[in-house]
Amino acid sequence: MNAIFYAHHGVSEAEHKVGARYEVDAELYFDFTEAGHTDKLNKTIDYERVYARIKDVLTMKKFYLIEAVAKKIGDELLQDFPVLESASIRVRKRNPPVGGVCDYAEADYTAERAPEKP
């Protein structure tokens, strides 16, 4: 998933006011064997709900760091989808203000569900 948003994150006050383009990749890991056999949405993760959760995290609060955004998305997805075993989240900020030409800055976070205690 390469979801694209306009949001207001960054270290400087100007970044919070002006905003920037952000891209989010979400790789979700879970056993979808039953979904593959039944072809039923209720046996898998609804990507529309995943997109909505990512959008909420990116647009409802201002963060200073894209690392914090990536962590929040991963943690929220694990909370929202009990079947999810782990998620790899990449957040890219296009044209970050680094004092020169830079395509993007990126933070990559992997969230894993804690093993169940016996």
C-alpha positions in Angstrom: 0.0 0.0 0.0 1.4 3.4 -0.9 -1.0 5.7 0.7 -0.4 9.4 0.0 -1.5 12.3 2.3 -0.9 16.0 2.9 -0.1 16.6 6.6 1.6 18.9 9.0 4.5 17.3 10.7 8.0 18.4 11.3 10.5 19.9 13.8 10.0 23.5 12.7 6.9 25.7 13.3 6.8 26.4 9.5 6.5 22.7 8.7 3.5 22.5 11.1 1.9 25.4 9.3 2.7 24.7 5.7 2.6 20.9 5.7 4.1 18.5 3.2 3.3 15.4 1.2 3.7 12.1 3.0 3.7 8.5 1.7 3.0 5.5 3.8 3.7 1.9 2.9 2.1 -0.7 5.1 3.2 -4.4 4.8 0.8 -6.5 6.9 1.7 -10.0 7.9 -0.9 -12.5 9.0 -2.3 -15.9 8.1 -4.8 -15.4 5.3 -5.2 -19.1 4.4 -8.9 -19.1 5.3 -9.5 -15.9 3.3 -7.8 -17.5 0.3 -10.0 -20.6 0.6 -13.3 -18.7 1.2 -12.8 -15.5 -0.7 -14.6 -13.7 2.1 -13.6 -10.2 3.3 -14.5 -11.0 6.9 -11.7 -13.6 6.9 -9.0 -11.1 6.2 -7.9 -7.5 6.9 -10.1 -4.8 5.2 -7.6 -2.5 3.5 -10.2 0.3 3.5 -10.1 0.2 7.3 -6.3 0.1 7.2 -6.2 3.2 5.0 -8.7 5.0 7.2 -6.6 4.3 10.3 -3.4 5.5 8.6 -5.2 8.6 7.5 -6.4 9.3 11.0 -2.9 9.0 12.5 -1.4 11.2 9.9 -4.0 14.0 9.9 -5.5 14.1 13.4 -2.3 15.1 15.3 0.9 16.9 14.5 4.1 15.1 15.2 7.7 16.4 15.2 9.3 13.2 13.8 8.3 10.8 11.1 9.7 8.0 13.3 6.9 8.8 15.8 4.3 8.7 13.0 5.5 5.3 11.8 5.5 3.9 15.3 2.0 5.2 16.0 0.6 3.7 12.8 2.2 0.3 13.5 0.9 0.2 17.1 -2.6 1.3 16.1 -2.9 -1.3 13.4 -1.9 -4.1 15.8 -4.5 -2.8 18.2 -7.2 -2.5 15.6 -6.7 -5.9 13.9 -6.3 -8.9 16.2 -5.4 -11.2 13.4 -2.4 -9.1 12.4 0.9 -10.7 13.5 3.2 -7.9 12.5 3.3 -4.8 10.3 6.2 -3.0 8.6 5.4 0.7 8.2 7.5 3.1 6.1 6.7 6.8 6.2 8.3 9.1 3.6 8.3 12.8 3.8 8.7 14.3 0.3 11.1 17.3 -0.1 12.2 17.6 3.5 13.8 20.9 4.5 17.4 19.7 4.8 19.1 22.7 3.2 19.6 21.1 -0.2 18.0 18.9 -2.8 16.5 15.7 -1.2 13.8 13.6 -2.6 12.5 12.3 0.7 13.3 11.3 4.3 12.0 7.9 5.4 11.4 6.1 8.7 10.8 2.4 8.8 9.2 0.7 11.8 8.2 -2.9 12.4 5.5 -3.6 15.0 5.1 -7.2 16.2 2.4 -8.6 18.4 3.8 -9.8 21.7 3.6 -13.6 22.0 0.7 -14.9 24.1 1.6 -16.0 27.6 0.7 -19.6 28.4 
